Amino acid sequence: MMHWWYGPGWWGGWVMMIFMMLFWVALIVGLVVLIRWFVVRTPEAPPGGQGGPSAVEILRRRYARGEITREQFEQMLHDLEERAGQTG
């Protein structure tokens, strides 16, 4: 006696097996695409630029390396403080 899931004839079992394999392949590919989409979408650094050094820290490093003079450092630091006072 044939079971109902085999379908008509001897080839019904093969058809069902192929459809089940296609289902599982589609499900796995769909999960991989979904996970990849979430990973690519996620930014590396938090919004607002909080992942790197601040402008004052960069300025201090430039002064310490001798890239700018003391007068330039003080002027740029003053400008940064002035700008922070305007926005905050």
C-alpha positions in Angstrom: 0.0 0.0 0.0 1.4 3.5 -0.9 1.5 6.2 1.7 -0.1 9.5 0.8 3.2 11.5 1.0 4.9 9.5 -1.8 2.4 10.8 -4.4 1.5 8.9 -7.5 3.8 6.2 -8.6 7.4 5.4 -7.7 8.8 8.9 -8.7 6.6 10.7 -6.1 9.1 10.0 -3.4 11.9 11.5 -5.5 9.9 14.7 -6.2 9.1 15.1 -2.5 12.8 14.6 -1.6 13.9 17.2 -4.1 11.4 19.7 -2.8 12.5 19.1 0.8 16.1 19.6 -0.2 15.2 22.8 -2.0 13.3 24.0 1.0 16.2 23.5 3.4 18.7 25.1 1.0 16.4 28.1 0.6 16.0 28.4 4.4 19.8 28.2 5.0 20.6 30.7 2.2 17.9 33.0 3.5 19.3 32.9 7.1 22.9 33.6 5.8 21.6 36.6 3.7 19.7 37.9 6.7 22.6 37.6 9.1 25.0 39.2 6.5 22.5 42.1 6.0 22.5 42.8 9.8 26.3 42.6 10.0 26.9 44.9 7.0 24.2 47.4 8.3 25.8 47.7 11.7 28.2 50.6 11.9 31.7 50.0 13.1 31.9 53.1 15.3 29.1 54.6 17.4 27.2 57.5 15.8 28.5 61.0 16.7 32.2 60.1 16.2 32.7 58.9 19.8 34.9 56.0 18.6 38.0 58.1 18.0 40.1 60.7 19.8 38.6 64.1 20.4 39.7 67.3 18.6 41.6 68.5 21.7 43.4 65.1 22.0 44.5 65.3 18.3 45.7 68.9 18.9 47.7 67.8 21.9 49.3 65.0 19.9 50.2 67.4 17.1 51.8 69.8 19.6 53.7 66.9 21.3 55.1 65.7 18.0 56.3 69.3 17.2 53.9 69.7 14.2 52.6 73.0 15.5 54.1 75.8 17.7 52.9 76.8 21.1 51.2 79.8 19.8 49.3 77.8 17.2 48.4 75.2 19.8 47.0 77.9 22.1 45.1 79.6 19.3 43.6 76.3 18.1 42.7 75.3 21.6 41.0 78.7 22.1 39.1 78.2 18.9 38.0 74.8 19.9 36.8 76.0 23.3 35.0 78.9 21.6 33.3 76.6 19.2 32.3 74.2 22.0 30.8 77.1 23.9 28.7 78.1 20.8 27.3 74.6 20.3 26.9 73.5 23.9 
